[in-house]
Amino acid sequence: MSNAANDGVVHGGNLHEAAERYGIPYAQWLDLSTGINPHGYPVPPVPADAWRRLPDEGDGFAACAARYYGAPDAAHVLPVAGSQAAIRTLPALLPRATVGIAPLTYSEYAPAFARAGHRVAPLDVRCDGLPDTLTHVVVVNPNNPTAAHLSAGKLLHWHAQLRARGGTLLVDEAFADTMPTASLAASTHLDGLIVLRSPGKFFGLAGVRAGFVLGAPALLDALRRSLGAWTVSGPARHAVNAAFADEAWQRHMLVRLDGESARLAGLLHARGFATHRTPLFAWTDDARAAALHEALAQRGVWTRLFAASGSVRFGLPASGREWARFDESLRAAVQAIDPTRAA
């Protein structure tokens, strides 16, 4: 079964599907299909009470997130069961209107807004002023998968335009831990501005299913009522609190990921593929990208294909052995699709 949650939305990490399609056992794959940090945060042992007790909303979890992300205070932060829960729920809380979303971005947004009765229109992120037909805008910053990045100044300018129309700017900062100066978290006291954050990517904690919605308290109260109680489990709160408090690990990981991302882009460039990157992934829209994805899959290396654009995203290998395997598989795959580049 596809991991598309039965609604046609495809994501990376669908390794069982790849194993079935290509006839290669699951354990033999090198999975580079997500942008999740392969060097995940080493979560300390979980206290027994985290398993036995219901999550306590008075445990300071929101305040810890507010400090880490730079939000005004805990009243402007709502913990949720991963950003996915918010993406599926927020559109119904906004006035139905036309929402601008880039054609190539995180694929959950357009269907979520359409299901809630909004009209979805393509957004040109290169524009300075927004078309007056748009009431709401969704931006993933930096963008997944293209790695494009918009300045905080430009986004706040867009927010002012939308707010004057009674609209909302929603900024998904799932990959922004690696570029904190780009974040709008500190501005989430402004009405009509929503920021989504996730510890899943930078901290490599996607499995805990925790995320945060930053915004005006009135909007967060409405979202809280829609989602109900106990959205983030006790063990997840323990893991994320520890990760947020470990500043030494964060500093080390920022340097490590930037170096590894440059290495990944360098390997692709050496084989003739221009890329754009964040510290967590590289992306190419080369005309041969789809063929490269297929050739790598035949060799047990799984990448993320964006079929509509024919582009491919590459996550980071986790170890020296994985780097060596990717380098060799990339060489063989490129030779298979373009013998003139054999080396």
C-alpha positions in Angstrom: 0.0 0.0 0.0 1.2 3.5 -0.8 2.1 5.8 2.1 -0.2 8.5 0.5 -2.7 8.2 3.4 -5.3 7.1 0.9 -5.7 10.6 -0.5 -3.2 10.6 -3.3 -0.6 12.7 -1.5 2.9 11.1 -1.9 5.8 11.6 0.5 9.3 10.3 0.9 10.1 7.5 3.3 7.9 5.0 1.4 10.5 2.4 1.4 8.2 -0.7 1.6 6.6 0.5 -1.6 10.0 0.8 -3.3 11.0 -2.7 -2.0 7.9 -4.2 -3.5 8.1 -2.4 -6.8 11.8 -3.2 -7.5 12.0 -6.6 -5.8 14.8 -5.6 -3.5 14.5 -6.6 0.1 13.7 -3.7 2.5 16.8 -4.1 4.6 19.1 -3.8 1.5 18.0 -0.2 0.6 19.8 3.0 1.1 17.0 5.5 1.9 17.7 9.1 0.9 14.1 9.9 0.1 13.5 12.3 3.1 15.1 15.5 4.4 15.3 14.1 7.9 18.6 14.4 9.7 20.2 10.9 9.7 22.2 11.8 12.8 19.1 12.0 15.1 19.2 13.5 18.5 20.2 10.9 21.2 17.2 11.0 23.3 17.9 10.2 27.0 16.0 7.4 28.8 12.3 8.2 29.1 11.1 8.5 32.7 8.5 6.0 33.7 6.0 8.7 34.5 6.0 9.8 30.9 4.5 6.5 30.0 2.0 6.2 32.9 0.6 9.7 33.2 -1.5 11.7 30.8 0.5 14.7 29.3 0.3 17.7 31.6 -0.4 21.0 29.8 1.2 22.8 32.7 4.6 21.1 32.3 6.2 24.1 30.5 6.5 22.3 27.1 5.1 25.3 25.2 7.3 27.7 27.1 10.4 25.6 26.2 9.4 25.7 22.5 8.8 29.5 22.7 12.4 29.9 24.0 13.9 27.7 21.4 12.1 29.2 18.4 12.1 32.8 19.7 8.3 33.2 19.9 7.0 36.0 22.0 5.9 33.7 24.9 4.1 30.4 25.6 0.7 31.9 24.8 1.8 32.1 21.2 2.8 28.4 20.9 0.5 25.4 20.6 2.1 21.9 20.6 0.4 19.5 18.2 0.9 16.0 17.0 3.2 16.9 14.2 2.7 19.8 11.7 0.5 17.4 9.7 -2.3 17.8 12.3 -2.3 21.6 11.9 -2.0 21.5 8.1 -5.2 19.4 8.0 -7.1 21.5 10.5 -6.1 25.1 10.0 -7.7 25.7 6.6 -11.2 25.2 8.1 -10.5 27.9 10.7 -9.7 30.6 8.1 -12.4 32.5 6.1 -12.9 30.7 2.7 -11.1 32.6 0.0 -8.4 32.2 -2.6 -5.1 30.9 -1.2 -1.8 31.2 -3.1 0.5 28.2 -2.9 3.6 27.5 -5.0 3.1 24.8 -7.6 6.1 22.8 -6.3 6.2 22.8 -2.6 5.1 20.5 0.3 2.2 18.6 -1.3 -0.2 18.5 1.7 -1.2 22.1 1.6 -3.2 22.4 -1.7 -5.5 19.5 -1.0 -6.0 20.5 2.6 -7.2 24.0 1.6 -9.3 22.6 -1.2 -11.1 20.2 1.1 -11.9 23.1 3.4 -13.6 25.0 0.5 -10.8 27.4 -0.5 -9.8 28.1 -4.0 -6.1 27.3 -4.6 -4.2 29.5 -7.0 -0.5 29.2 -8.1 1.8 31.5 -6.2 4.8 33.1 -8.0 7.3 33.5 -5.1 9.4 35.8 -7.2 6.8 38.6 -7.1 7.2 41.6 -4.7 3.6 42.5 -4.4 0.9 39.9 -4.1 -2.0 39.8 -6.6 -5.1 41.3 -5.1 -7.0 38.1 -5.8 -5.2 36.3 -3.0 -6.5 36.5 0.6 -4.3 33.8 2.1 -0.8 32.6 1.2 1.1 29.5 2.2 4.9 29.6 2.0 7.4 26.8 2.9 10.6 28.5 3.9 13.1 27.2 3.0 11.0 25.5 0.4 10.7 21.7 0.2 11.9 20.5 -2.2 13.5 23.4 -4.2 15.5 24.8 -1.3 14.4 28.3 -2.3 14.5 30.8 0.6 12.5 34.0 1.0 13.8 36.8 3.3 11.9 37.7 6.5 11.5 41.2 5.2 9.7 40.0 2.0 7.4 37.7 4.0 6.5 40.4 6.4 5.7 42.7 3.5 3.4 40.0 2.1 1.8 39.6 5.6 1.0 43.3 5.7 -0.7 43.1 2.3 -2.7 40.1 3.3 -3.7 41.4 6.7 -5.1 44.6 5.1 -7.4 42.2 3.1 -8.4 40.3 6.2 -6.2 37.4 5.2 -3.5 35.2 6.6 0.1 34.3 5.8 1.0 30.8 6.8 4.8 30.0 6.8 6.0 26.4 7.2 9.5 26.5 8.7 10.0 22.8 9.0 13.6 23.1 7.7 14.3 26.5 9.3 16.3 25.3 12.3 19.4 25.4 10.0 18.8 29.1 9.2 17.3 30.7 12.3 17.7 34.3 11.1 15.1 33.6 8.4 12.4 32.7 10.9 9.3 34.7 11.6 8.7 33.1 15.0 9.4 36.4 16.8 6.7 38.1 14.8 3.9 35.7 15.6 2.2 38.2 17.9 0.9 39.7 14.7 -2.7 38.8 13.8 -2.9 37.0 10.5 0.5 35.3 10.8 0.9 31.6 11.4 4.3 29.8 11.7 4.6 26.0 11.8 7.7 24.4 13.3 8.8 20.8 13.7 11.6 19.1 15.6 11.3 16.2 13.1 13.8 17.4 10.5 16.8 19.0 12.2 16.7 16.9 15.3 15.8 13.7 13.4 12.8 13.1 15.6 10.1 12.6 13.0 8.9 9.5 14.8 7.8 11.3 17.9 5.1 13.2 15.9 5.4 16.5 17.6 5.1 20.0 16.1 4.2 23.5 17.0 1.9 26.2 15.7 3.0 29.7 16.5 0.4 32.5 16.2 -2.1 34.7 17.9 -3.6 33.2 21.0 -7.2 33.5 19.7 -6.3 31.4 16.7 -4.4 28.9 18.8 -7.4 28.6 21.1 -9.7 27.7 18.1 -7.2 25.2 16.9 -6.8 23.7 20.4 -10.6 23.2 20.5 -10.6 21.5 17.1 -7.7 19.1 17.9 -8.7 18.2 21.5 -6.7 17.3 24.5 -3.4 15.4 24.8 -2.1 15.9 21.3 1.5 15.3 22.2 2.5 12.3 24.2 4.5 12.3 27.4 7.5 10.5 25.8 7.5 12.9 22.9 7.5 15.9 25.2 10.5 14.4 27.1 12.4 13.8 23.8 11.8 17.3 22.4 12.5 19.1 25.7 15.8 17.4 25.9 16.7 18.3 22.3 15.7 21.9 22.7 17.9 22.3 25.8 21.0 20.7 24.3 22.7 23.8 22.7 26.1 22.1 22.3 24.5 19.3 20.2 22.7 21.9 18.1 25.9 24.0 17.4 27.8 20.8 16.4 25.0 19.6 14.2 24.6 22.8 12.3 28.3 22.6 11.3 28.1 18.9 10.5 25.0 19.1 8.3 26.3 22.1 6.3 29.5 20.2 5.5 27.6 17.0 4.6 25.1 18.9 2.4 28.0 20.5 0.6 29.6 17.1 0.1 26.3 15.7 -1.3 26.0 18.6 -3.7 29.6 18.1 -4.7 29.1 14.5 -5.6 26.1 15.3 -7.8 27.9 18.2 -9.4 30.9 16.0 -10.2 28.5 13.8 -12.2 27.0 16.7 -14.1 24.0 17.6 -12.0 23.5 21.2 -10.8 21.7 21.4 -7.4 20.1 23.7 -4.9 20.5 22.7 -1.3 19.7 23.2 2.4 21.9 21.7 5.1 19.4 18.7 5.1 18.9 17.9 1.4 19.9 18.7 -2.2 17.5 19.0 -5.2 18.0 19.0 -8.9 15.6 19.7 -11.8 18.1 18.5 -14.4 16.4 17.0 -17.5 17.9 13.6 -16.6 16.7 13.7 -13.0 13.8 11.3 -13.3 16.1 8.9 -15.2 18.7 9.2 -12.5 16.0 8.4 -9.8 15.0 5.3 -11.7 18.6 4.1 -12.2 19.4 4.6 -8.6 16.3 2.7 -7.5 17.3 -0.2 -9.6 20.5 -0.3 -7.5 18.6 0.0 -4.2 19.1 3.7 -3.6 15.8 5.4 -2.9 15.4 9.2 -3.6 12.4 11.4 -3.8 11.0 11.9 -7.3 8.6 14.8 -8.0 6.9 13.4 -11.0 5.1 16.5 -12.2 8.3 18.5 -12.5 10.7 15.6 -13.2 12.9 16.8 -10.3 14.6 14.8 -7.5 15.5 15.4 -3.9 18.4 13.7 -2.1 18.7 13.3 1.6 22.0 12.8 3.5 23.7 9.4 3.9 24.1 8.4 7.5 27.6 6.8 7.6 30.8 6.4 5.8 29.6 3.1 4.4 26.4 4.8 3.1 28.4 7.7 1.5 30.6 5.1 -0.3 27.6 3.2 -1.5 25.9 6.3 -2.8 29.0 7.5 -4.6 29.4 4.1 -6.3 25.7 3.8 -7.1 25.6 7.3 -8.5 28.6 6.6 -10.7 27.0 3.5 -12.1 23.6 5.1 -12.5 25.0 8.1 -14.4 26.9 5.7 -16.6 23.7 3.8 -17.3 21.7 6.9 -18.4 24.5 8.8 -20.0 27.5 6.7 -21.1 29.3 9.8 -22.3 29.9 10.8 -18.6 31.4 7.4 -17.6 34.4 8.0 -15.4 
